[in-house]
Amino acid sequence: MRTFLLLVAMVAWLGGCAIIHEPAPSEPGVANSSAWQVRQNTLDQFSNWSLQGRVATGQLLGWTGNLSWREQAPRFDVRLAGPLGAGGMRAHGTLDRVTIDTDDGKHFVTDDPDALVEQTLGWSFPLEPLSYWARGLPAPGGYDEISVDEAGRLRSLTQAGWTVSYLDYTRPSGAPTALPERIVLDNGDTRIRLVVDRWFDLKATSGAATDAGHQN
């Protein structure tokens, strides 16, 4: 009888062990690894999204204008328009083949969009990684430093020669999680302030996870 009870206790103990979930691995700069993991999974599901906002650079003779970004992965359509619609450009396509149209009627096709965008604008605009940074995610590949708060929101990131700081978040109507509202990007030569006025067309693939609660 005693042996039988020991066997029953062992089976129950093993069964209990089977449902134990390992915690998300900790990472320097990440205050809550589980919340960060959930948030990344949520944002990774968004293949369709759009935003409208404003961009200003910090140079002495800086540039200010409007930004329109529409993404239906893997395709995107980005427009920068200066005052009265001048001094900007349009970049569209996929990151493997980007078409850039300038205000003066020039037309380029490239597989290195960031270099051509800088040549077109006269200042750096990190088109390729900004597709991820705008949503509050690191771009693919390694990064140097990261800071994530208790709610799983990215607060700062150093990647690809840029330091990206997230000053404010907002919870757009219908969005499953908070999205960046004010971002500052700095690579030492160019400082860009991005204010998102509106997020829209937020569509996730099926099975997307959602954050618990309302984050601002």
C-alpha positions as CSV (number, residue, x, y, z in Angstrom):
1,M,0.0,0.0,0.0
2,R,2.8,2.4,0.9
3,T,4.6,1.7,-2.4
4,F,1.3,2.3,-4.3
5,L,0.9,5.7,-2.5
6,L,4.4,6.7,-3.4
7,L,3.8,5.8,-7.0
8,V,0.6,7.9,-7.0
9,A,2.5,10.8,-5.5
10,M,5.3,10.6,-8.0
11,V,2.8,10.5,-11.0
12,A,1.1,13.6,-9.6
13,W,4.4,15.4,-9.1
14,L,5.5,14.5,-12.6
15,G,2.1,15.7,-14.0
16,G,2.5,19.0,-12.2
17,C,6.0,19.4,-13.7
18,A,4.6,18.9,-17.1
19,I,2.5,22.1,-17.0
20,I,5.3,24.3,-15.6
21,H,6.2,27.0,-18.2
22,E,9.7,28.3,-18.4
23,P,9.9,32.1,-17.9
24,A,11.0,34.2,-20.9
25,P,14.8,34.6,-20.9
26,S,16.0,37.8,-19.3
27,E,17.9,40.3,-21.2
28,P,19.9,43.4,-20.0
29,G,17.7,46.5,-20.4
30,V,14.4,44.6,-20.5
31,A,12.4,45.2,-17.4
32,N,9.7,42.5,-18.1
33,S,10.8,39.8,-20.5
34,S,7.4,38.1,-20.7
35,A,5.6,41.4,-21.5
36,W,8.2,42.2,-24.1
37,Q,7.9,38.8,-25.7
38,V,4.1,39.1,-25.9
39,R,4.3,42.6,-27.4
40,Q,6.8,41.5,-30.0
41,N,4.6,38.6,-31.0
42,T,1.6,41.0,-31.3
43,L,3.5,43.6,-33.4
44,D,5.1,40.9,-35.6
45,Q,1.6,39.9,-36.8
46,F,0.9,43.3,-38.4
47,S,1.6,43.0,-42.1
48,N,-0.7,45.9,-43.1
49,W,-0.5,49.3,-41.4
50,S,-0.5,52.9,-42.3
51,L,0.5,56.1,-40.6
52,Q,0.5,59.8,-41.2
53,G,2.8,62.1,-39.4
54,R,5.4,64.9,-39.4
55,V,9.1,64.8,-39.7
56,A,11.7,67.4,-38.7
57,T,15.5,67.2,-38.8
58,G,17.8,68.9,-36.3
59,Q,20.3,70.4,-38.7
60,L,20.9,74.2,-38.7
61,L,19.1,74.4,-42.0
62,G,16.7,71.6,-41.1
63,W,14.0,70.0,-43.1
64,T,10.4,69.8,-42.0
65,G,7.5,68.1,-43.8
66,N,4.8,65.4,-43.7
67,L,5.3,61.7,-43.8
68,S,2.8,59.2,-45.2
69,W,3.7,55.5,-44.8
70,R,1.5,52.6,-46.1
71,E,2.6,49.1,-45.8
72,Q,1.2,45.8,-47.1
73,A,4.1,43.5,-46.5
74,P,6.3,43.0,-48.3
75,R,5.3,46.1,-50.3
76,F,5.4,49.7,-48.9
77,D,4.7,53.2,-50.2
78,V,6.5,56.0,-48.3
79,R,6.0,59.7,-49.1
80,L,7.9,62.7,-47.7
81,A,6.5,66.0,-48.7
82,G,8.1,69.3,-47.7
83,P,6.3,72.7,-47.3
84,L,3.9,73.2,-50.2
85,G,4.7,69.7,-51.3
86,A,8.3,70.4,-52.3
87,G,11.6,69.0,-51.3
88,G,10.5,65.4,-50.7
89,M,10.3,62.1,-52.4
90,R,8.3,58.9,-52.8
91,A,9.8,55.4,-52.2
92,H,7.7,52.4,-53.0
93,G,8.1,48.7,-53.8
94,T,9.9,46.1,-51.6
95,L,13.2,46.4,-49.9
96,D,14.7,44.1,-52.6
97,R,13.6,46.5,-55.3
98,V,12.7,50.1,-54.4
99,T,11.5,52.7,-56.8
100,I,12.2,56.3,-55.8
101,D,10.6,59.3,-57.4
102,T,11.9,62.8,-56.7
103,D,10.0,66.1,-56.8
104,D,12.0,67.2,-59.9
105,G,10.7,64.2,-61.9
106,K,13.7,61.8,-61.6
107,H,13.0,58.1,-61.3
108,F,15.4,55.5,-59.7
109,V,15.2,51.8,-59.0
110,T,17.6,50.4,-56.4
111,D,18.2,47.5,-54.0
112,D,20.0,49.9,-51.6
113,P,17.3,52.3,-50.7
114,D,18.8,54.0,-47.7
115,A,21.9,55.2,-49.6
116,L,19.7,56.5,-52.5
117,V,17.3,58.2,-50.1
118,E,20.1,60.1,-48.5
119,Q,21.5,61.1,-51.9
120,T,18.0,62.3,-52.9
121,L,17.1,64.2,-49.7
122,G,20.6,65.4,-48.6
123,W,20.2,63.8,-45.2
124,S,19.9,60.3,-43.8
125,F,16.5,58.7,-43.5
126,P,16.7,55.0,-42.4
127,L,13.9,53.7,-44.6
128,E,14.7,50.0,-44.3
129,P,14.8,49.7,-40.5
130,L,12.2,52.3,-39.9
131,S,9.6,49.8,-41.1
132,Y,10.2,48.1,-37.8
133,W,11.2,51.0,-35.6
134,A,8.0,52.9,-36.3
135,R,6.0,50.0,-34.7
136,G,8.3,49.9,-31.7
137,L,10.3,46.8,-32.8
138,P,14.0,46.2,-33.4
139,A,14.8,45.6,-37.1
140,P,16.1,42.1,-38.0
141,G,19.7,41.5,-37.1
142,G,21.6,42.4,-33.9
143,Y,21.4,45.6,-31.9
144,D,23.9,47.2,-29.5
145,E,21.6,48.3,-26.6
146,I,17.9,48.1,-25.7
147,S,15.6,49.5,-23.0
148,V,12.1,48.0,-22.5
149,D,9.8,49.1,-19.7
150,E,7.6,47.0,-17.4
151,A,4.7,47.1,-19.9
152,G,6.9,45.6,-22.6
153,R,7.2,48.9,-24.6
154,L,10.4,49.8,-26.3
155,R,11.9,52.9,-24.8
156,S,15.3,53.2,-26.6
157,L,17.3,51.2,-29.1
158,T,20.8,51.5,-30.5
159,Q,20.9,49.7,-33.9
160,A,22.5,50.1,-37.3
161,G,24.4,53.2,-36.2
162,W,21.2,54.9,-34.9
163,T,19.9,55.6,-31.4
164,V,16.1,55.5,-31.4
165,S,14.2,57.0,-28.5
166,Y,10.5,56.5,-27.9
167,L,9.0,59.5,-26.0
168,D,5.3,58.7,-26.2
169,Y,2.9,55.9,-27.1
170,T,-0.7,56.0,-28.1
171,R,-3.5,53.3,-28.3
172,P,-5.2,53.8,-31.7
173,S,-8.8,52.8,-32.0
174,G,-9.0,49.1,-32.9
175,A,-5.3,48.4,-32.2
176,P,-4.5,45.5,-29.9
177,T,-1.6,47.3,-28.3
178,A,0.0,50.8,-27.9
179,L,2.0,52.2,-30.8
180,P,4.7,54.9,-30.9
181,E,3.5,58.5,-31.1
182,R,6.7,60.4,-30.8
183,I,10.1,59.1,-31.8
184,V,13.6,60.6,-32.0
185,L,16.3,59.1,-34.3
186,D,19.9,60.2,-34.1
187,N,23.0,58.8,-35.9
188,G,25.4,61.5,-34.7
189,D,25.1,63.5,-38.0
190,T,21.3,63.6,-38.4
191,R,18.6,64.0,-35.7
192,I,15.1,63.2,-36.8
193,R,11.9,63.9,-34.9
194,L,8.9,61.9,-36.0
195,V,5.4,62.6,-34.6
196,V,2.7,60.2,-35.7
197,D,-0.6,62.0,-36.0
198,R,-2.6,59.0,-37.0
199,W,-2.3,55.2,-37.2
200,F,-4.8,53.4,-39.4
201,D,-5.4,50.4,-41.6
202,L,-4.1,48.2,-38.8
203,K,-4.7,44.6,-39.9
204,A,-3.1,41.6,-38.3
205,T,-2.8,38.0,-39.6
206,S,-5.1,35.5,-37.8
207,G,-4.0,34.3,-34.4
208,A,-2.3,37.5,-33.3
209,A,-1.7,37.8,-29.6
210,T,-2.9,40.9,-27.8
211,D,-1.5,42.7,-24.8
212,A,-3.5,42.6,-21.6
213,G,-5.0,45.9,-20.5
214,H,-4.8,49.4,-22.0
215,Q,-1.4,50.8,-22.5
216,N,-0.7,54.5,-23.1
